[in-house]
Amino acid sequence: MKTFLVLIIFASFFSCSEKKPSSSNPLDYITDTTAISIDRKTETYTRSIQYLDGDLYWWNPNRETISVFDLSSKRLKNIIKMETDGPNGIGRSLGFYIVNPDSIYVPNTGYKLNLINAQGNKLEDYDYGSYPKLGGVISSMTRYSTTFQTNNLGVIYLGLEDLRNIESSDLDKQTLKNYPPILSFNKLRGTFEYLNFRIPESILKFKDAIEFSFTSASSSLFLLHNRSNTLYGVHFSGDNFKEYQLQSDLLKNFSNEYYNSPRMSNSIEENMNVAFKSAENLGLVFDHHKKLLYRFGWPGEEISNDKDAMKFGYTPRYFTISIYDGSDFSLIKEFTLPRNTYLAHHYFVDEKGLNLFPMHPDNPEFNEDEMVIHTFDFSELK
């Protein structure tokens, strides 16, 4: 009888510990929905989002404001007005980066990094104009996955886009050495410095424009080439890096056709159609809580010429999510999100998981008076 009971207990243990089959429907991983009433002071589309300590910061570029939402109470708690002129003028903003509620860094089109507080008062500005060698400005936008990153020890990392402005035919080993991709800003000293890291020659095999999505983990920055599976993990010091090739069954159709096409003689619609025929990485974010890396992508698809090209560029009809183990970047699972549902480029990570916004303008449930957030928990896939 005792032997029988022991066998029953062992059988129960192994059956309970057996991993459940994972669903192929991404919506099955939604664990929470947050709806927040908004008015016209908050735009329903943004290019920059940041979550910090229970608050969601949402940029309204047409109004030059940042809406601050308390996610626990589901209410708007503050609107930060960014003045363009006058004593508190910061010029035309290009996103933002929150260190704490009273330390907000705002890059602008005038090669300045402005520091403002929660009332929008300018505390300081820092000129970085001598660092971009080809005149490109620095931004901090979720829209382009170029948000600033930090080592939490007083240094902020900013993406330089000089390599993006060089024709692929002019890219070579020496060019990669001449144009560093990352600028570091020491906020304690107020000084800028190039990071030691340079893009390795291996990137040249793609014969394509060089653009990156950015994110960071505890001790490293991560740069994902926008039109390949190549990921670079760069130590915060800039002295050491590793190169990874991310696996994907959904993002395979990479091409440099767009960059080799006669873009100047084509219409906007023709250029957009060529661009969106190919796969592209739309963003990258590391989940520090669940130790996962989320990659957002466009798999490539023909778009008809009767579509509004600019609208399609801002709000693709769908996108993919590839989920990787944060320790070795092995592929865990991939999903294609339902069409005309979620806004691409709109995402943030909090303690609960990955958060997306089902606020696509073609979503029949889209309501301009609400901000809706779906929280996805993919941790059970590990």
NUVOVEX-261587 format. One record per atom (N, C-alpha, C): x, y negated, z; residue in one letter. Coordinates in pm, whole numbers, padded with zeros to 5 digits, always signed. Layout:
N
XYZa
...
//
This chain:
382
+00084+00120+00000m
+00000+00000+00000m
+00087-00125+00000m
+00198-00126+00083k
+00288-00240+00087k
+00355-00261-00048k
+00396-00151-00111t
+00460-00160-00242t
+00366-00221-00345t
+00240-00181-00338f
+00138-00232-00429f
+00120-00383-00412f
+00115-00428-00286l
+00098-00572-00258l
+00217-00652-00308l
+00337-00594-00287v
+00458-00664-00336v
+00453-00680-00486v
+00410-00576-00557l
+00401-00583-00703l
+00299-00687-00747l
+00187-00694-00674i
+00084-00793-00707i
+00140-00935-00690i
+00214-00956-00581i
+00270-01089-00554i
+00369-01128-00663i
+00457-01034-00702f
+00555-01063-00807f
+00485-01092-00940f
+00382-01014-00970a
+00309-01035-01096a
+00243-01171-01098a
+00185-01212-00984s
+00120-01342-00975s
+00221-01455-00991s
+00339-01436-00929f
+00441-01540-00935f
+00487-01563-01079f
+00517-01455-01151f
+00567-01469-01287f
+00460-01519-01382f
+00335-01482-01359s
+00227-01531-01446s
+00204-01679-01424s
+00219-01726-01298c
+00199-01869-01269c
+00316-01953-01318c
+00438-01896-01314s
+00555-01971-01354s
+00576-01969-01504s
+00499-01887-01574e
+00510-01878-01719e
+00470-02012-01781e
+00553-02064-01872k
+00527-02195-01929k
+00403-02193-02018k
+00316-02290-01996k
+00196-02298-02078k
+00231-02339-02219k
+00160-02288-02320p
+00186-02331-02457p
+00156-02479-02473p
+00243-02552-02542s
+00226-02696-02558s
+00130-02725-02673s
+00052-02828-02655s
-00046-02866-02756s
+00022-02942-02869s
-00029-02928-02990s
+00020-03002-03105s
-00055-03132-03127s
-00154-03155-03042n
-00232-03278-03052n
-00177-03380-02953n
-00118-03490-02999p
-00059-03586-02904p
-00160-03644-02806p
-00287-03649-02846l
-00389-03708-02759l
-00415-03622-02635l
-00374-03496-02640d
-00391-03409-02524d
-00296-03447-02410d
-00199-03532-02437y
-00103-03572-02336y
-00137-03707-02273y
-00251-03762-02309i
-00295-03887-02247i
-00339-03858-02104i
-00279-03927-02009t
-00313-03905-01868t
-00383-04024-01805t
-00383-04138-01875d
-00446-04256-01816d
-00479-04355-01926d
-00587-04430-01905t
-00626-04538-01996t
-00649-04664-01914t
-00585-04772-01956t
-00600-04901-01889t
-00663-05000-01986t
-00769-05065-01943a
-00834-05168-02025a
-00832-05299-01947a
-00783-05403-02012i
-00771-05535-01949i
-00843-05637-02035i
-00931-05713-01974s
-01002-05818-02047s
-00904-05930-02082s
-00910-05976-02207i
-00823-06086-02251i
-00908-06189-02324i
-00856-06310-02331d
-00922-06413-02410d
-00826-06456-02521d
-00856-06565-02588r
-00778-06606-02704r
-00640-06658-02667r
-00613-06673-02538k
-00480-06716-02496k
-00377-06605-02514k
-00426-06481-02521t
-00339-06366-02544t
-00366-06309-02682t
-00265-06305-02766e
-00281-06253-02901e
-00289-06100-02897e
-00362-06045-02992t
-00381-05899-02993t
-00267-05825-03063t
-00173-05899-03118y
-00054-05840-03178y
+00066-05919-03128y
+00172-05850-03092t
+00292-05917-03046t
+00414-05854-03109t
+00527-05922-03096r
+00653-05866-03144r
+00749-05838-03030r
+00706-05865-02907s
+00795-05839-02794s
+00714-05809-02668s
+00747-05696-02604i
+00681-05648-02483i
+00789-05607-02385i
+00764-05629-02257q
+00853-05573-02155q
+00774-05543-02029q
+00803-05427-01971y
+00743-05386-01843y
+00847-05403-01734y
+00806-05460-01620l
+00896-05476-01508l
+00818-05476-01377l
+00844-05378-01293d
+00790-05373-01156d
+00638-05391-01150d
+00567-05318-01234g
+00421-05322-01230g
+00357-05428-01316g
+00438-05515-01375d
+00385-05621-01460d
+00422-05598-01606d
+00330-05633-01695l
+00355-05626-01838l
+00364-05767-01893l
+00477-05795-01959y
+00502-05926-02021y
+00475-05913-02171y
+00392-06003-02223w
+00343-05993-02362w
+00363-06129-02430w
+00444-06130-02534w
+00479-06255-02602w
+00369-06296-02700w
+00331-06423-02695n
+00235-06481-02790n
+00310-06583-02876n
+00372-06540-02985p
+00461-06630-03060p
+00390-06750-03122p
+00264-06734-03161n
+00193-06846-03222n
+00160-06955-03121n
+00160-06919-02993r
+00130-07016-02887r
+00253-07051-02805r
+00365-06984-02833e
+00488-07001-02756e
+00462-06982-02606e
+00396-06870-02575t
+00369-06835-02437t
+00401-06689-02413t
+00413-06653-02285i
+00424-06514-02244i
+00312-06487-02143i
+00224-06393-02175s
+00119-06352-02082s
+00175-06246-01988s
+00148-06260-01860v
+00196-06165-01760v
+00076-06095-01697v
+00068-05963-01712f
-00044-05885-01661f
+00000-05796-01546f
-00077-05798-01440d
-00060-05704-01329d
-00137-05578-01366d
-00066-05470-01394l
-00132-05350-01444l
-00213-05278-01336l
-00177-05296-01210s
-00253-05229-01104s
-00389-05294-01084s
-00394-05427-01088s
-00522-05497-01071s
-00591-05522-01204s
-00520-05497-01313k
-00574-05514-01449k
-00621-05658-01473k
-00534-05750-01438r
-00570-05891-01456r
-00449-05971-01506r
-00480-06080-01571l
-00378-06175-01612l
-00336-06257-01491l
-00208-06252-01454k
-00162-06321-01333k
-00086-06449-01363k
-00037-06464-01487n
+00039-06585-01519n
+00051-06599-01670n
+00060-06724-01714i
+00095-06755-01852i
+00214-06848-01847i
+00324-06805-01905i
+00447-06884-01906i
+00451-06963-02036i
+00443-07092-02025k
+00448-07179-02142k
+00592-07214-02174k
+00634-07186-02298m
+00770-07217-02341m
+00766-07342-02427m
+00817-07452-02374e
+00817-07578-02447e
+00923-07573-02558e
+00887-07628-02673t
+00984-07632-02783t
+01069-07758-02781t
+01012-07869-02730d
+01084-07996-02727d
+01082-08054-02586d
+01157-08164-02568g
+01157-08232-02440g
+01259-08175-02343g
+01253-08219-02217p
+01351-08174-02115p
+01353-08024-02097p
+01236-07960-02112n
+01229-07814-02098n
+01227-07743-02233n
+01258-07817-02339g
+01250-07759-02473g
+01354-07652-02497g
+01309-07541-02551i
+01401-07430-02581i
+01402-07397-02729i
+01338-07483-02812g
+01336-07456-02954g
+01238-07346-02989g
+01256-07288-03104r
+01169-07179-03150r
+01221-07046-03097r
+01142-06980-03016s
+01187-06858-02949s
+01188-06738-03042s
+01273-06641-03006l
+01284-06515-03080l
+01275-06398-02983l
+01163-06393-02912g
+01145-06288-02812g
+01191-06334-02675g
+01213-06236-02586f
+01252-06269-02450f
+01309-06146-02381f
+01373-06169-02266y
+01420-06059-02184y
+01407-06099-02037y
+01333-06019-01959i
+01308-06048-01819i
+01411-05977-01731i
+01487-06052-01653v
+01574-05993-01551v
+01496-05981-01420v
+01427-06088-01384n
+01332-06088-01274n
+01231-06199-01304n
+01122-06209-01231p
+01018-06305-01268p
+01066-06449-01282p
+01175-06485-01216d
+01225-06622-01225d
+01353-06634-01307d
+01390-06527-01378s
+01506-06530-01466s
+01467-06465-01598s
+01430-06548-01694i
+01382-06502-01823i
+01473-06560-01931i
+01538-06473-02007y
+01628-06517-02113y
+01553-06518-02246y
+01561-06632-02314v
+01487-06650-02439v
+01584-06694-02549v
+01615-06607-02646p
+01698-06651-02759p
+01615-06738-02854p
+01681-06828-02924n
+01607-06912-03019n
+01677-06917-03154n
+01615-06987-03247t
+01670-06994-03383t
+01790-07087-03392t
+01821-07158-03285g
+01933-07252-03284g
+02058-07196-03220g
+02074-07064-03217y
+02193-06998-03162y
+02212-07029-03013y
+02101-07039-02942k
+02106-07062-02799k
+02034-06948-02727k
+02088-06913-02611l
+02021-06821-02520l
+01976-06905-02401l
+01845-06927-02390n
+01790-07013-02286n
+01748-06931-02165n
+01770-06988-02047l
+01725-06928-01922l
+01612-07013-01867l
+01492-06953-01848i
+01379-07024-01791i
+01326-06947-01671i
+01241-07014-01592n
+01180-06947-01477n
+01033-06916-01504n
+00962-06869-01403a
+00823-06826-01419a
+00729-06940-01453a
+00774-07064-01433q
+00692-07181-01468q
+00728-07236-01605q
+00823-07173-01671g
+00865-07219-01802g
+00967-07330-01798g
+01019-07362-01681n
+01120-07466-01668n
+01256-07414-01714n
+01323-07492-01797k
+01455-07449-01846k
+01559-07470-01738k
+01632-07365-01704l
+01735-07371-01602l
+01874-07390-01662l
+01894-07330-01781e
+02026-07337-01843e
+02011-07291-01988e
+02108-07328-02071d
+02115-07270-02205d
+02261-07239-02238d
+02280-07136-02319y
+02414-07087-02352y
+02425-07077-02504y
+02530-07132-02559d
+02550-07137-02704d
+02635-07018-02747d
+02581-06937-02839y
+02656-06822-02890y
+02687-06840-03039y
+02670-06961-03092g
+02678-06986-03235g
+02807-06945-03302g
+02916-06938-03228s
+03045-06904-03291s
+03065-06754-03307s
+02973-06673-03257y
+02994-06528-03258y
+02936-06456-03380y
+02814-06484-03426p
+02768-06419-03549p
+02851-06471-03668p
+02930-06386-03730k
+03023-06429-03834k
+02954-06462-03965k
+02833-06412-03984l
+02759-06440-04107l
+02634-06522-04081l
+02627-06583-03965g
+02520-06678-03938g
+02388-06621-03892g
+02381-06492-03865g
+02255-06433-03821g
+02223-06471-03676g
+02095-06491-03648v
+02055-06523-03511v
+02022-06394-03437v
+02027-06403-03305i
+02000-06288-03218i
+01856-06295-03169i
+01790-06180-03165s
+01653-06174-03115s
+01642-06064-03010s
+01533-06069-02934s
+01502-05962-02839s
+01357-05923-02862s
+01334-05832-02955m
+01199-05799-02998m
+01176-05649-03004m
+01063-05607-02950t
+01020-05468-02967t
+00990-05441-03114t
+00942-05544-03183r
+00904-05531-03325r
+01017-05474-03408r
+01139-05511-03379y
+01254-05461-03453y
+01342-05371-03369y
+01294-05332-03250s
+01370-05249-03157s
+01509-05308-03133s
+01513-05441-03115t
+01639-05510-03086t
+01635-05575-02948t
+01554-05520-02860t
+01542-05578-02726t
+01677-05572-02653t
+01704-05675-02573f
+01827-05678-02494f
+01831-05559-02399f
+01953-05516-02366q
+01974-05409-02271q
+02069-05459-02162q
+02070-05392-02046t
+02157-05437-01937t
+02219-05319-01865t
+02336-05343-01805n
+02399-05241-01722n
+02363-05258-01575n
+02274-05356-01546n
+02230-05387-01409n
+02344-05430-01318n
+02456-05471-01378l
+02569-05521-01300l
+02608-05660-01348l
+02512-05731-01403g
+02538-05868-01445g
+02569-05888-01591g
+02566-05779-01671v
+02596-05790-01814v
+02472-05753-01896v
+02442-05835-01995i
+02332-05811-02087i
+02391-05788-02226i
+02337-05691-02300y
+02389-05657-02431y
+02291-05703-02540y
+02346-05774-02639l
+02267-05832-02746l
+02313-05775-02880l
+02220-05750-02968g
+02254-05692-03097g
+02289-05799-03201g
+02407-05785-03263l
+02446-05870-03375l
+02407-05801-03505l
+02362-05877-03603e
+02311-05817-03726e
+02394-05855-03849e
+02522-05885-03827d
+02608-05920-03941d
+02613-05809-04045d
+02626-05684-04001l
+02638-05573-04096l
+02513-05558-04180l
+02400-05598-04125r
+02275-05591-04200r
+02277-05685-04321r
+02354-05793-04310n
+02356-05895-04415n
+02463-05871-04521n
+02529-05758-04513i
+02632-05725-04612i
+02576-05623-04709i
+02593-05648-04837e
+02546-05554-04938e
+02616-05419-04918e
+02540-05312-04941s
+02596-05179-04918s
+02719-05154-05004s
+02724-05216-05122s
+02840-05197-05211s
+02966-05261-05155s
+02951-05355-05060d
+03067-05423-05001d
+03108-05364-04867d
+03036-05264-04821l
+03069-05203-04693l
+03187-05107-04708l
+03287-05122-04624d
+03400-05031-04624d
+03459-05024-04483d
+03567-04950-04469k
+03630-04928-04339k
+03670-05060-04274k
+03727-05151-04352q
+03773-05277-04295q
+03657-05365-04252q
+03548-05361-04328t
+03430-05440-04293t
+03374-05396-04159t
+03371-05267-04135l
+03321-05216-04008l
+03405-05265-03891l
+03535-05279-03914k
+03624-05328-03808k
+03602-05477-03783k
+03568-05550-03889n
+03558-05696-03879n
+03430-05745-03813n
+03324-05661-03817y
+03194-05707-03770y
+03142-05618-03657y
+03168-05658-03533p
+03117-05579-03419p
+02965-05588-03411p
+02898-05481-03372p
+02751-05481-03370p
+02689-05529-03240p
+02769-05542-03132i
+02712-05574-03000i
+02789-05689-02936i
+02714-05785-02886l
+02770-05896-02811l
+02726-05882-02665l
+02820-05891-02573s
+02786-05883-02431s
+02780-06023-02372s
+02687-06043-02280f
+02670-06171-02212f
+02681-06148-02062f
+02779-06211-02001n
+02796-06202-01856n
+02714-06314-01794n
+02599-06278-01737k
+02508-06381-01687k
+02559-06448-01560k
+02653-06386-01491l
+02711-06449-01373l
+02809-06559-01411l
+02883-06536-01521r
+02980-06636-01568r
+02923-06725-01678r
+02818-06677-01743g
+02762-06753-01855g
+02848-06745-01980g
+02918-06633-01998t
+03011-06620-02111t
+02973-06501-02201t
+03013-06512-02328f
+02989-06408-02426f
+03120-06340-02464f
+03109-06214-02506e
+03227-06140-02549e
+03183-06025-02639e
+03258-06001-02747y
+03230-05884-02830y
+03255-05757-02751y
+03167-05658-02765l
+03194-05527-02709l
+03300-05460-02797l
+03386-05378-02736n
+03496-05316-02811n
+03448-05221-02921n
+03327-05169-02905f
+03278-05067-02998f
+03265-05120-03141f
+03309-05039-03238r
+03289-05064-03380r
+03220-04943-03442r
+03134-04967-03540i
+03065-04857-03606i
+03168-04771-03680i
+03165-04638-03659p
+03264-04551-03726p
+03238-04536-03876p
+03340-04491-03945e
+03333-04478-04092e
+03225-04380-04137e
+03185-04290-04050s
+03085-04189-04089s
+02956-04253-04139s
+02927-04377-04097i
+02803-04443-04138i
+02806-04476-04287i
+02925-04485-04346l
+02936-04527-04486l
+02883-04422-04582l
+02870-04300-04537k
+02823-04194-04628k
+02680-04216-04672k
+02605-04297-04598f
+02465-04321-04635f
+02452-04428-04744f
+02558-04506-04767k
+02557-04609-04872k
+02430-04692-04865k
+02407-04743-04745d
+02282-04813-04719d
+02309-04933-04630d
+02214-05024-04622a
+02225-05135-04528a
+02234-05080-04386a
+02309-05147-04301i
+02332-05097-04166i
+02248-05177-04067i
+02142-05113-04016e
+02055-05170-03914e
+02037-05066-03804e
+02010-05113-03683f
+01999-05021-03570f
+01880-05054-03481f
+01827-04949-03419s
+01736-04963-03305s
+01819-04945-03179s
+01782-05017-03072f
+01861-05015-02949f
+01779-04964-02831f
+01846-04892-02743t
+01794-04863-02610t
+01914-04833-02521t
+01889-04798-02394s
+02001-04769-02304s
+01957-04671-02197s
+02055-04598-02144a
+02034-04511-02029a
+02117-04565-01914a
+02153-04481-01818s
+02217-04529-01696s
+02355-04590-01718s
+02431-04537-01814s
+02567-04587-01833s
+02602-04612-01979s
+02504-04597-02068s
+02534-04607-02210s
+02426-04681-02287s
+02470-04743-02396l
+02380-04798-02497l
+02360-04692-02604l
+02244-04696-02669f
+02219-04603-02779f
+02174-04682-02902f
+02240-04654-03014l
+02212-04721-03140l
+02169-04616-03241l
+02050-04630-03295l
+01999-04537-03395l
+01994-04606-03530l
+02067-04552-03625h
+02068-04605-03762h
+01926-04597-03818h
+01879-04708-03875n
+01737-04715-03913n
+01699-04623-04027n
+01793-04579-04108r
+01757-04494-04221r
+01838-04365-04226r
+01857-04305-04110s
+01918-04172-04102s
+01889-04116-03963s
+01943-03998-03936n
+01927-03935-03805n
+02046-03961-03713n
+02132-04055-03749t
+02255-04079-03676t
+02233-04168-03554t
+02272-04116-03439l
+02261-04187-03311l
+02400-04200-03251l
+02432-04322-03204y
+02558-04345-03134y
+02529-04374-02987y
+02596-04301-02900g
+02590-04328-02757g
+02717-04400-02717g
+02706-04525-02674v
+02822-04610-02648v
+02828-04645-02500v
+02938-04613-02436h
+02953-04648-02294h
+02946-04799-02279h
+02892-04846-02167f
+02877-04989-02144f
+03008-05066-02158f
+03120-05000-02136s
+03249-05066-02151s
+03284-05089-02298s
+03220-05010-02386g
+03250-05019-02528g
+03371-04939-02571g
+03438-04873-02477d
+03562-04803-02509d
+03539-04661-02560d
+03429-04599-02521n
+03403-04461-02561n
+03265-04449-02624n
+03254-04360-02722f
+03124-04336-02782f
+03115-04192-02833f
+02992-04147-02851k
+02965-04016-02909k
+02866-04033-03023k
+02880-03950-03122e
+02789-03953-03236e
+02703-03828-03235e
+02572-03846-03253y
+02477-03736-03254y
+02399-03739-03385y
+02357-03622-03429q
+02263-03612-03540q
+02131-03558-03484q
+02034-03646-03472l
+01905-03605-03416l
+01831-03516-03515l
+01769-03414-03461q
+01687-03326-03544q
+01548-03385-03563q
+01489-03361-03677s
+01352-03402-03702s
+01295-03326-03821s
+01173-03277-03805d
+01102-03214-03916d
+01006-03313-03982d
+00989-03430-03922l
+00894-03529-03974l
+00963-03644-04045l
+01086-03675-04005l
+01160-03787-04064l
+01275-03730-04146l
+01248-03705-04274k
+01348-03642-04360k
+01370-03719-04490k
+01272-03798-04526n
+01272-03862-04656n
+01347-03995-04655n
+01473-03994-04607f
+01551-04118-04604f
+01609-04145-04743f
+01615-04271-04779s
+01663-04308-04912s
+01716-04451-04909s
+01811-04482-04997n
+01858-04619-05012n
+01804-04683-05140n
+01695-04626-05192e
+01638-04676-05317e
+01599-04824-05306e
+01544-04862-05191y
+01498-05000-05175y
+01614-05098-05189y
+01728-05065-05128y
+01842-05156-05129y
+01913-05159-05264y
+01891-05057-05345n
+01952-05055-05478n
+01855-05100-05587n
+01734-05135-05549s
+01635-05178-05648s
+01650-05327-05678s
+01602-05374-05794p
+01612-05517-05829p
+01508-05599-05753p
+01532-05619-05623r
+01430-05680-05538r
+01394-05822-05579r
+01490-05896-05629m
+01464-06036-05665m
+01366-06049-05781m
+01361-05949-05868s
+01273-05955-05984s
+01140-05883-05960s
+01126-05820-05844n
+01002-05750-05812n
+00907-05838-05732n
+00779-05804-05736s
+00682-05872-05651s
+00695-05820-05509s
+00634-05892-05412i
+00636-05846-05273i
+00572-05708-05264i
+00462-05688-05335e
+00392-05560-05331e
+00479-05447-05384e
+00551-05475-05492e
+00638-05372-05550e
+00753-05337-05455e
+00811-05439-05394n
+00921-05414-05300n
+00873-05336-05178n
+00754-05372-05127m
+00702-05301-05010m
+00672-05156-05044m
+00623-05132-05163n
+00591-04995-05202n
+00718-04910-05209n
+00825-04969-05265v
+00952-04896-05271v
+01006-04871-05131v
+00995-04972-05044a
+01048-04958-04908a
+00974-04852-04829a
+00843-04848-04840f
+00764-04756-04757f
+00752-04616-04816f
+00805-04594-04936k
+00810-04459-04990k
+00907-04372-04909k
+01003-04435-04845s
+01108-04364-04773s
+01085-04367-04622s
+01149-04274-04556a
+01140-04268-04409a
+01220-04381-04347a
+01180-04419-04226e
+01249-04526-04154e
+01226-04508-04004e
+01328-04535-03925n
+01313-04537-03780n
+01256-04670-03737n
+01147-04667-03662l
+01079-04790-03620l
+01117-04835-03480l
+01174-04747-03401g
+01207-04787-03265g
+01264-04672-03185g
+01314-04706-03067l
+01381-04610-02982l
+01370-04660-02838l
+01335-04570-02745v
+01331-04611-02604v
+01362-04490-02516v
+01443-04514-02414f
+01481-04408-02321f
+01392-04415-02198f
+01340-04300-02156d
+01257-04290-02037d
+01345-04250-01920d
+01378-04349-01835h
+01468-04324-01722h
+01401-04235-01616h
+01271-04237-01610h
+01200-04161-01508h
+01193-04012-01542h
+01166-03983-01667k
+01147-03844-01708k
+01265-03790-01788k
+01367-03872-01809k
+01489-03833-01879k
+01457-03780-02019k
+01381-03860-02091l
+01345-03828-02229l
+01380-03945-02319l
+01409-03914-02445l
+01431-04017-02545l
+01317-04011-02645l
+01248-04125-02664y
+01137-04132-02759y
+01184-04207-02884y
+01158-04148-02996r
+01195-04206-03125r
+01067-04225-03207r
+01047-04345-03258f
+00928-04376-03336f
+00969-04392-03483f
+00891-04334-03572g
+00931-04338-03711g
+00817-04346-03810g
+00853-04386-03929w
+00763-04386-04044w
+00816-04281-04141w
+00738-04176-04174p
+00790-04065-04252p
+00804-04094-04402p
+00745-04204-04449g
+00749-04236-04592g
+00622-04192-04662g
+00566-04285-04739e
+00440-04256-04807e
+00414-04363-04913e
+00356-04325-05023e
+00318-04422-05126e
+00206-04510-05071e
+00218-04641-05092i
+00109-04732-05056i
+00059-04798-05184i
-00071-04814-05194s
-00129-04871-05315s
-00102-05021-05320s
-00094-05074-05442n
-00063-05215-05461n
-00175-05308-05418n
-00293-05253-05392d
-00403-05340-05350d
-00400-05366-05199d
-00304-05307-05128k
-00291-05331-04985k
-00218-05462-04962k
-00253-05529-04854d
-00183-05649-04813d
-00045-05607-04763d
+00059-05641-04841a
+00193-05591-04812a
+00243-05634-04675a
+00224-05760-04639m
+00273-05809-04511m
+00197-05746-04394m
+00066-05731-04411k
-00014-05668-04306k
+00031-05524-04284k
+00058-05454-04394f
+00100-05315-04381f
+00236-05306-04311f
+00325-05402-04339g
+00455-05400-04276g
+00448-05419-04126g
+00355-05502-04081y
+00340-05526-03937y
+00262-05413-03870y
+00163-05361-03937t
+00078-05257-03877t
+00066-05137-03970t
+00173-05055-03981p
+00162-04931-04058p
+00043-04850-04012p
-00017-04775-04101r
-00141-04704-04067r
-00119-04593-03964r
+00004-04548-03949y
+00035-04448-03845y
+00186-04443-03826y
+00232-04367-03728f
+00374-04345-03710f
+00394-04213-03637f
+00518-04172-03623t
+00551-04044-03559t
+00625-04070-03428t
+00618-03971-03340i
+00697-03974-03216i
+00779-03845-03211i
+00910-03860-03199s
+01000-03746-03177s
+01053-03756-03035s
+01046-03647-02960i
+01082-03648-02818i
+01206-03560-02801i
+01309-03618-02739y
+01436-03549-02721y
+01472-03539-02573y
+01543-03433-02541d
+01594-03416-02405d
+01699-03524-02381d
+01685-03597-02271g
+01776-03708-02244g
+01916-03668-02208g
+01941-03540-02184s
+02075-03496-02145s
+02162-03458-02264s
+02101-03395-02366d
+02180-03352-02481d
+02118-03393-02614d
+02002-03460-02610f
+01931-03511-02728f
+01887-03401-02825f
+01860-03285-02766s
+01799-03178-02847s
+01651-03208-02864s
+01598-03173-02979l
+01458-03200-03010l
+01367-03111-02926l
+01268-03172-02863i
+01171-03098-02783i
+01039-03082-02858i
+00988-03190-02912k
+00857-03186-02977k
+00840-03310-03064k
+00760-03298-03170e
+00727-03412-03255e
+00578-03417-03281e
+00529-03539-03297f
+00387-03561-03323f
+00369-03667-03431f
+00264-03651-03507t
+00217-03757-03595t
+00091-03814-03533t
+00091-03941-03503l
-00025-04003-03437l
-00139-04021-03537l
-00261-04024-03488p
-00376-04040-03579p
-00371-04173-03653p
-00424-04173-03773r
-00419-04293-03857r
-00505-04405-03802r
-00456-04527-03829n
-00531-04649-03797n
-00578-04652-03651n
-00492-04610-03562t
-00529-04606-03420t
-00433-04689-03335t
-00305-04655-03341y
-00208-04720-03253y
-00125-04824-03328y
-00091-04930-03256l
-00003-05032-03312l
+00141-04983-03308l
+00205-04980-03424a
+00348-04951-03427a
+00422-05066-03361a
+00541-05039-03309h
+00627-05139-03246h
+00575-05186-03110h
+00465-05132-03062h
+00409-05171-02933h
+00421-05051-02838h
+00516-05057-02747y
+00537-04944-02656y
+00617-04992-02535y
+00598-04925-02425f
+00683-04946-02308f
+00676-04821-02221f
+00777-04804-02138v
+00787-04689-02048v
+00772-04739-01905v
+00692-04668-01826d
+00684-04695-01682d
+00694-04563-01606d
+00663-04566-01479e
+00677-04447-01396e
+00586-04333-01441e
+00477-04366-01507k
+00380-04263-01548k
+00414-04198-01681k
+00489-04268-01766g
+00523-04210-01895g
+00534-04315-02004g
+00504-04273-02126l
+00511-04359-02244l
+00375-04424-02267l
+00375-04554-02291n
+00250-04629-02307n
+00238-04685-02448n
+00123-04658-02511l
+00094-04705-02646l
-00039-04779-02647l
-00060-04857-02753f
-00177-04945-02760f
-00267-04905-02878f
-00386-04848-02851p
-00479-04811-02959p
-00554-04934-03010p
-00479-05033-03055m
-00536-05162-03094m
-00507-05196-03240m
-00496-05092-03322h
-00475-05114-03465h
-00595-05190-03522h
-00573-05292-03605p
-00686-05371-03656p
-00787-05291-03736p
-00747-05173-03788d
-00841-05089-03863d
-00903-04979-03777d
-00875-04983-03647n
-00937-04888-03555n
-01081-04933-03529n
-01181-04850-03560p
-01321-04892-03540p
-01354-04925-03395p
-01273-04877-03299e
-01298-04906-03158e
-01220-05028-03109e
-01145-05092-03199f
-01066-05208-03160f
-01156-05324-03120f
-01128-05381-03004n
-01206-05491-02949n
-01109-05606-02918n
-01125-05720-02982e
-01035-05832-02964e
-01039-05889-02822e
-01137-05852-02744d
-01150-05904-02608d
-01088-05811-02504d
-01019-05706-02550e
-00959-05611-02457e
-00818-05573-02501e
-00732-05559-02403m
-00603-05493-02425m
-00617-05352-02368m
-00596-05252-02452v
-00612-05113-02410v
-00477-05042-02417v
-00445-04969-02312i
-00318-04898-02303i
-00345-04751-02274i
-00289-04663-02356h
-00293-04519-02330h
-00158-04474-02276h
-00159-04404-02163t
-00037-04352-02103t
-00023-04204-02138t
+00092-04168-02195f
+00122-04030-02235f
+00229-03973-02142f
+00205-03854-02092d
+00304-03785-02010d
+00350-03660-02084d
+00473-03664-02137f
+00528-03551-02213f
+00626-03469-02130f
+00631-03493-02000s
+00734-03429-01918s
+00718-03277-01912s
+00596-03227-01928e
+00575-03082-01920e
+00636-03009-02039e
+00677-03082-02142l
+00735-03018-02260l
+00880-02976-02237l
+00945-03032-02135k
+01088-03001-02113k
+01106-02857-02066k
//
